Amino acid sequence: MEAEKEKEKEMREWCVALPKVELHAHLNGSVRDSTLLELAKQLGDKGDIVFEDVKDVIMKNGRSLPECFRLFELYHILTTDHDTVTRITKEVVEDFAMENVVYLEIRTTPKNNEAKGMTKRSYMNAVIKGLKTVEAVEVVLFDSNSRADKTPMSELGGDTRKKKIYVRLLLSIDRRETTLAALDTVNLAMEMKDQGVIGIDLSGNPVVGEWETYLPALEHAKELGIPITIHCGEVANRNEIRAVLDFCPQRLGHVCCLNDEEWKKLKSLMIPVEICLTSNVMTGGAPSLELHHFADLYNAKHPLSLCTDDSGLFSTSLSNEYYLVASTFGLSKAELFQLAQDAVEFVFAGDELKRSLRELFERVGKELTT
Ligand SMILES: [Zn+2]
């Protein structure tokens, strides 16, 4: 028993030390519980919410699905002012960097909120301000020939230099939005492409909205050359799954409820999949960890990367997702390393950054797998 615990501890530590690439992380869903509690307390004091009603669900580990939805609602209430958006962005980046995520794509839905004087643009400015105020780690926001990009990546473990993390932003179109609002988001992504915004995501409640509503905006993004990722098959909406596969975005999130024909099509298209194990099991997209479609896609050598989706909401971390793959499907350290390294090929950032990431994995590979 002791030996088993020791083995688990060693493996968990190894998964933290492993450099990782996070491609599917929603800003709001990645907020620290301690911050959420503090913000809820402030709102409670102002009389905007009843703090006692939400306290327990915030402090709970391993939430039920209805509790997750309650937290989702709370995120929307909590993130309506610029300072809060800046703060949570800063903390989310720090948290990912501390567990050795070396490249992070954060996705977020730019919001208009007239009452708070917030526009989609000012919301995004608050996010970018958050990235720039990170001090605990070094954040590299731009491609091109910025000098910061030339500095060597800090070595793993015991190094007193700051950890370094590349961060890029994806703008999410929420399924509740109109065609015009979705088009606004795509145009904003284009305007902000020199500020770290590199892609578009389609997300939100999967039973809300119609594919046809967002299609013009997604087509527009495609014409502009902006990479796209789409939440696909969270529910068994046959028409939409077919339409999404036909659209052939650069990446897909989740892909839970596909039928045989759709799996076949996905595999033939080789569209990389963002796998979110804990999220899928907790929200019912997969029946259990053991029966998660990761195994089938992995065995088929389909391109995929492990992701958290909402690390705060689902009480997980990217290191934990790697650990779950090892403990559930029996992957070796070498196989886990390969999985992390392969994700580099699916990032939306440019070739120069990809090269830097490839070099990093080459450098640490031997040390971690022998
Ligand atoms: Zn998601």
Residues whose N, C-alpha, C, O or C-beta is under 5 A from the ligand:
A	BS01	ZN	D309
